[in-house]
Amino acid sequence: MNVPFRTHRLATLMVLWTLAWAGVASPPTPPEPLYTERPGTPDGMGKWFLGREIAHYMTHHGAPWLERPEREQEERPKLLLDALGIKPGQAVADVGAGSGYLTWRMAERVGPSGRVYATDIQPEMIAILRTNMSARKLTQVVPVLSTPEDPHLPTNALDLIILVDVYHECEFPYEMARGMTAALKPGGRLVLIEYRGEDQWVPIKRLHKMTEAQVRREMALHDLEWISTGRELPRQHILIFRRKAGESPIQPTVAPKQAP
Ligand SMILES: C[S@@+](CC[C@H](N)C(=O)[O-])C[C@H]1O[C@@H](n2cnc3c(N)ncnc32)[C@H](O)[C@@H]1O
């Protein structure tokens, strides 16, 4: 059959439009391979993601440092949590919670009717956190022993997830961000607090800082939109992303699990 030239051109245009729309509507595909390995620096894993070397994580021996009194002045945790507007009754998560320095402060804000999932990959950190939360009689905190690839959070359930000085040392940042996005309710916020990589005077080792540009590049691979970057803290920036509205096709790879 002879297809008229105009019909043929219309069909081609429709195919091109559909392809273009699909490209705009879905997040960009991750780079292949996701990670590369080569000799790195002493602070790093020798593993690279989107041009940055991933830092070694802080072991549980660093827990006293997380609780140092001068941290109040250096990091201003109250100012940080004020900026996030946590409300009573909300379900939130402190991913990479360590000793729970931020966890109990979040728990006070969500109150007894709320929930704070406090995750960490080190059983020793979870044990320290559990002791600290019991001392404060905070029953709304759910300690979660997670894995480096999966935050082990409930799906479509959270209003807010924060990571304070954690994301740069996640061994699988792509999988972690994917799992955290799936854990958020549509419209829920993912907040990364990192020492500012742009500021040379911030007295933290280079691999333990991140630039705003790098964080945004990495989050652009997910179903997230950037909302704002707060610079009110002395040394860190507060990068706020929101899960796009609508059901995400992404599911976490492992079901949520509470630490024993
Ligand atoms: C520098 S500490 C910060 C602890 C806490 N956020 C704070 O500000 O006090 C980083 C913590 O992140 C944890 N961590 C590293 N990778 C993780 C991951 N993929 N999932 C959950 N926790 C992780 C480490 O075990 C460590 O306890």
The ligand as an SDF file (V2000), in Angstrom:
LIG
                    3D

 27 29  0  0  0  0  0  0  0  0999 V2000
   30.1630   10.6260   60.5630 C   0  0  0  0  0  0  0  0  0  0  0  0
   28.9720    9.5110   61.2530 S   0  0  0  0  0  0  0  0  0  0  0  0
   27.5860   10.6100   61.4830 C   0  0  0  0  0  0  0  0  0  0  0  0
   26.5690   10.0750   62.4950 C   0  0  0  0  0  0  0  0  0  0  0  0
   25.3410   10.9740   62.7160 C   0  0  0  0  0  0  0  0  0  0  0  0
   24.6230   11.2310   61.4940 N   0  0  0  0  0  0  0  0  0  0  0  0
   25.7220   12.2660   63.3720 C   0  0  0  0  0  0  0  0  0  0  0  0
   25.7030   13.2960   62.6970 O   0  0  0  0  0  0  0  0  0  0  0  0
   26.0200   12.2440   64.5630 O   0  0  0  0  0  0  0  0  0  0  0  0
   28.4600    8.5290   59.8640 C   0  0  0  0  0  0  0  0  0  0  0  0
   27.6290    7.3150   60.1950 C   0  0  0  0  0  0  0  0  0  0  0  0
   27.0450    6.8230   58.9730 O   0  0  0  0  0  0  0  0  0  0  0  0
   27.0210    5.4170   59.0200 C   0  0  0  0  0  0  0  0  0  0  0  0
   26.8890    4.9240   57.6410 N   0  0  0  0  0  0  0  0  0  0  0  0
   27.8230    4.8840   56.6600 C   0  0  0  0  0  0  0  0  0  0  0  0
   27.2810    4.3740   55.5320 N   0  0  0  0  0  0  0  0  0  0  0  0
   25.9800    4.1040   55.8010 C   0  0  0  0  0  0  0  0  0  0  0  0
   24.9030    3.5790   55.0410 C   0  0  0  0  0  0  0  0  0  0  0  0
   25.0380    3.2190   53.7740 N   0  0  0  0  0  0  0  0  0  0  0  0
   23.6950    3.4340   55.6560 N   0  0  0  0  0  0  0  0  0  0  0  0
   23.5350    3.8090   56.9580 C   0  0  0  0  0  0  0  0  0  0  0  0
   24.5300    4.2970   57.7200 N   0  0  0  0  0  0  0  0  0  0  0  0
   25.7310    4.4530   57.1500 C   0  0  0  0  0  0  0  0  0  0  0  0
   28.2910    5.0370   59.7250 C   0  0  0  0  0  0  0  0  0  0  0  0
   28.2310    3.7410   60.2490 O   0  0  0  0  0  0  0  0  0  0  0  0
   28.3810    6.1480   60.8010 C   0  0  0  0  0  0  0  0  0  0  0  0
   27.7730    5.7420   61.9870 O   0  0  0  0  0  0  0  0  0  0  0  0
  1  2  1  0
  2  3  1  0
  2 10  1  0
  3  4  1  0
  4  5  1  0
  5  6  1  0
  5  7  1  0
  7  8  2  0
  7  9  1  0
 10 11  1  0
 11 12  1  0
 11 26  1  0
 12 13  1  0
 13 14  1  0
 13 24  1  0
 14 15  1  0
 14 23  1  0
 15 16  2  0
 16 17  1  0
 17 18  1  0
 17 23  2  0
 18 19  1  0
 18 20  2  0
 20 21  1  0
 21 22  2  0
 22 23  1  0
 24 25  1  0
 24 26  1  0
 26 27  1  0
M  CHG  2   2   1   9  -1
M  END
$$$$
